[in-house]
C-alpha cells in the first residue's frame, strides 16, 4: 500500500497528467457509440468461447451433483468439486 501511495504522489505524476490531458484534447470530440465503433471479430470469438466454456463447466457441475445424489451422498458434491481442482 505504501509503495502505491508513494508512486501516485511522486512529482512526475503531474507531468503524466498534463500529457494525458493534451492527448485527450487532441483527439476528436466524438463520444459514446460513435467513438467506440464496432468490436473486432476476435472479441466475438472470445465471447463465444467463454459462453461455451461456461456451458462445459456448468454441465460438469450438474453431472457431479447428479452422480453424488445417485450414490446417496449429495452433501459430498463439494468434496468431488474440490478433488477435481
Secondary structure as UniProt FT lines:
FT   HELIX           2..8
FT   TURN            11..12
FT   HELIX           13..26
FT   HELIX           33..36
FT   HELIX           41..70
FT   TURN            71..72
FT   HELIX           74..76
FT   HELIX           77..84
//
